[in-house]
Amino acid sequence: KPYKICLLSRVIGKKGIKELIDAVININENELCYKLDIYGPIDDDYKTEFEDIMKNAPQYISYKGVAEHSKAVKILGEYFYQAFPTKFRTEGHPGSILDSYHAGTPVLSARWDSWKDIIEDGQTGITFEFENFKEHVWKYWCQWYFTDDRYLKIDGKPFLSIYHVTHFYKMCGNNSTTAKDLINWMRADIKN
């Protein structure tokens, strides 16, 4: 102890980096259990936010720069596990998870659409439910889309259209009451 964990990924908000940092800080509140190292190229659109996060981060959270691909397996082999808290529903087959397996390092991962194709929950890693719509997707929309001058507004109010109703309905557990409740919640929340 403390156990070393890492994230090897593009450094962008949708990879769940802020949430991972917050989780590590919360876990370490009473005792230093984990150290977190972050590797990867920082996206230009996320650079200022990430720098602010790191400026305020405790010493046990570090940005290590971009890992050379040829050294990824060796780097991952030095860690207790790799965290993969992605918010991308269509993540595909992340190379860093395959590198973790090659290094013998398990993963702690969000459940994106095809996670079962690559992770055996409880065997090759531990998975957790994908992002909560109200906490992540909705906040993202409000922060980035509804405040953007280019976003469609009618009578000065943001306009939201659900492009793939079947995807939205599926996200609501194929339950029409849940879907209606979520739409009503969004209407009420945006007024605040």
C-alpha positions in Angstrom: 0.0 0.0 0.0 -0.7 2.4 -1.5 -1.7 0.5 -4.6 -0.7 2.1 -7.9 -3.4 2.5 -10.5 -3.3 4.1 -13.9 -5.3 5.4 -16.8 -3.7 5.1 -20.2 -5.8 6.9 -22.7 -6.5 10.0 -24.6 -6.9 12.7 -22.0 -10.4 14.1 -22.6 -13.4 14.7 -20.4 -15.5 11.9 -22.0 -12.9 9.4 -20.8 -14.1 10.0 -17.2 -10.8 11.4 -15.9 -12.3 14.0 -13.6 -14.6 11.4 -12.1 -11.7 9.0 -11.6 -9.6 11.6 -9.9 -12.6 12.5 -7.6 -13.1 8.9 -6.7 -9.5 8.4 -5.8 -9.5 11.5 -3.6 -12.7 10.3 -1.9 -11.2 6.8 -1.3 -8.0 8.3 0.1 -9.8 10.7 2.4 -8.9 8.9 5.7 -5.9 6.8 4.5 -3.7 6.8 1.4 -4.9 3.6 -0.4 -4.2 4.5 -4.0 -1.8 6.5 -6.2 -3.1 7.4 -9.7 -0.9 8.0 -12.7 -2.4 9.3 -15.9 -0.8 8.7 -19.3 -1.9 10.0 -22.7 -2.1 12.9 -25.1 -4.1 15.8 -23.8 -6.9 16.9 -26.1 -6.6 20.6 -27.0 -10.2 21.3 -26.0 -9.6 19.7 -22.6 -6.1 21.1 -21.9 -7.1 24.1 -19.7 -9.6 22.1 -17.7 -7.2 19.2 -17.2 -4.4 21.6 -16.1 -6.7 23.2 -13.6 -7.7 19.7 -12.2 -4.0 18.7 -11.9 -3.0 22.0 -10.3 -5.4 21.3 -7.5 -4.8 17.5 -7.3 -3.0 15.9 -4.4 0.5 14.7 -4.8 -0.6 11.1 -5.2 -2.2 11.9 -8.5 0.2 12.5 -11.4 0.2 13.2 -15.1 3.1 11.1 -16.6 2.8 12.4 -20.2 2.4 10.3 -23.3 3.5 6.6 -23.0 5.3 5.3 -26.0 3.2 2.5 -27.6 6.2 0.1 -27.5 6.5 0.6 -23.7 2.7 0.5 -22.8 2.8 -3.2 -21.7 5.8 -2.6 -19.5 4.3 0.5 -18.0 0.9 -1.3 -17.3 2.7 -4.2 -15.7 3.8 -1.9 -12.9 0.3 -1.2 -11.8 -2.2 -2.9 -9.5 -4.9 -2.2 -12.1 -5.8 0.1 -15.0 -8.9 2.3 -14.6 -11.0 2.7 -17.7 -14.0 5.0 -16.7 -15.0 5.9 -20.2 -18.2 7.8 -20.9 -18.2 6.8 -24.6 -21.0 4.3 -25.2 -19.4 3.1 -28.5 -15.8 2.6 -27.2 -15.0 -0.4 -29.4 -12.0 -2.5 -28.4 -9.6 -0.2 -26.5 -6.0 -1.1 -27.2 -5.0 -0.1 -23.6 -7.2 -2.9 -22.2 -5.6 -5.4 -24.5 -2.2 -4.1 -23.4 -3.3 -4.5 -19.7 -4.1 -8.1 -20.4 -0.7 -8.7 -22.1 0.9 -7.1 -19.0 -1.2 -9.3 -16.6 -2.8 -6.2 -15.2 -6.6 -6.3 -14.6 -8.9 -3.4 -15.5 -11.7 -1.5 -13.7 -13.9 -0.4 -16.5 -17.2 1.3 -17.3 -19.7 -0.9 -19.2 -19.8 0.5 -22.7 -21.9 -1.1 -25.5 -19.5 -3.9 -26.3 -17.6 -4.3 -23.0 -18.6 -8.0 -22.8 -16.6 -8.7 -26.0 -13.4 -7.9 -24.2 -13.8 -8.1 -20.4 -14.9 -11.0 -18.3 -16.4 -9.3 -15.3 -14.7 -10.7 -12.2 -12.1 -12.6 -14.2 -10.1 -10.2 -16.4 -11.4 -7.1 -14.7 -14.3 -5.5 -12.8 -16.9 -3.5 -14.6 -19.4 -0.9 -13.4 -22.6 0.6 -14.8 -22.1 3.1 -17.6 -22.7 6.7 -16.8 -25.8 8.0 -15.2 -27.7 10.1 -17.8 -28.8 12.8 -15.3 -25.3 13.1 -13.8 -23.2 13.0 -17.0 -24.9 13.2 -20.4 -27.4 15.8 -19.3 -24.8 18.0 -17.6 -22.6 17.7 -20.7 -25.4 18.8 -23.0 -26.3 21.7 -20.7 -22.6 22.8 -20.5 -21.6 22.4 -24.1 -24.6 22.5 -26.4 -27.2 24.6 -24.7 -24.7 27.4 -24.0 -23.2 27.4 -27.4 -24.5 30.3 -29.6 -24.6 28.0 -32.6 -27.1 25.7 -30.9 -30.7 26.0 -32.1 -32.9 28.2 -29.9 -36.6 29.0 -30.3 -37.7 32.2 -28.6 -34.3 32.3 -26.9 -34.8 28.8 -25.3 -32.7 25.8 -26.2 -34.4 23.3 -28.5 -33.8 19.6 -28.0 -34.8 17.0 -30.5 -34.3 13.3 -29.9 -32.8 12.0 -33.1 -32.9 8.3 -32.4 -36.1 7.7 -30.4 -35.4 4.0 -30.3 -32.0 4.6 -28.6 -33.5 6.9 -26.1 -36.3 4.5 -25.4 -33.8 1.6 -24.9 -31.7 3.8 -22.6 -34.9 4.2 -20.5 -35.2 0.4 -20.2 -37.8 0.2 -23.0 -40.3 1.8 -20.5 -42.5 4.5 -21.8 -43.2 5.9 -18.3 -39.5 6.2 -17.6 -39.0 7.9 -20.9 -41.8 10.4 -20.2 -40.5 11.0 -16.7 -37.0 11.7 -18.0 -38.3 14.2 -20.6 -40.3 16.0 -17.9 -37.3 16.0 -15.6 -35.1 17.5 -18.5 -37.8 20.2 -19.1 -37.9 21.1 -15.4 -34.1 21.1 -14.9 -33.4 23.3 -17.9 -35.6 26.0 -16.5 -33.4 26.2 -13.4 
